Amino acid sequence: MNQTVAIILLILLAVVIISFLINLYNKLVMLKFNVEKAYGNIDVVLKQRADEIPNLVNVAKHFMNFEENLLARLTELRTSYNTTTDSDKKTALANETSKALSSFFAVSENYPELKSSTNFLELQKRISEIENKIADRREFFNDSVNLYNIGIHEFPNVILAGMLGYKDKTLLEITSSEKQYDGVQF
């Protein structure tokens, strides 16, 4: 009789442990795919922005002879973004592209004929709209990444996450120029 009770208790303990591990694994998978979904949503808008860069560069080339390095950097970042499949690398490239676009629009202030070009103004407006969409989706993405990073570091998740090779994900950053506020200009 004692042996039967011991076997039943061992079976129940095994079922509880297996259920716990299954739930833990499912939580990690859910967190991982939630981040991937959030990035997929933002990737659509980042791709739209990358697709606008050649148009912006072409319009600007007519006016900005001395800013070749900046235009070349924007083109290089766009090409790298379009050829990269790793989401962490795409995140880093998106952050760099944001910085380069901020520099580009700052430099464009020195070219009055560029600022008055209808094509440039339309492209600038389109990119501004895309940047607003990116900001909205970046917030959701960063929330998902934060939950994922917390989830893989919580105990006992950290043990299973380590065995499965789960690594921290990178947040989309806000550039210092995006944080800067110079007040309303007239």
Secondary structure, 3 states (H helix, E strand, C coil): CHHHHHHHHHHHHHHHHHHHHHHHHHHHHHHHHHHHHHHHHHHHHHHHHHHHHHHHHHHHHCCCCCCHHHHHHHHHHHHHHHHCCCHHHHHHHHHHHHHHHHHHHHHHCCCHHHHCCHHHHHHHHHHHHHHHHHHHHHHHHHHHHHHHHHHHHCCCHHHHHHHHCCCCCCCCCCCHHHHCCCCCCC
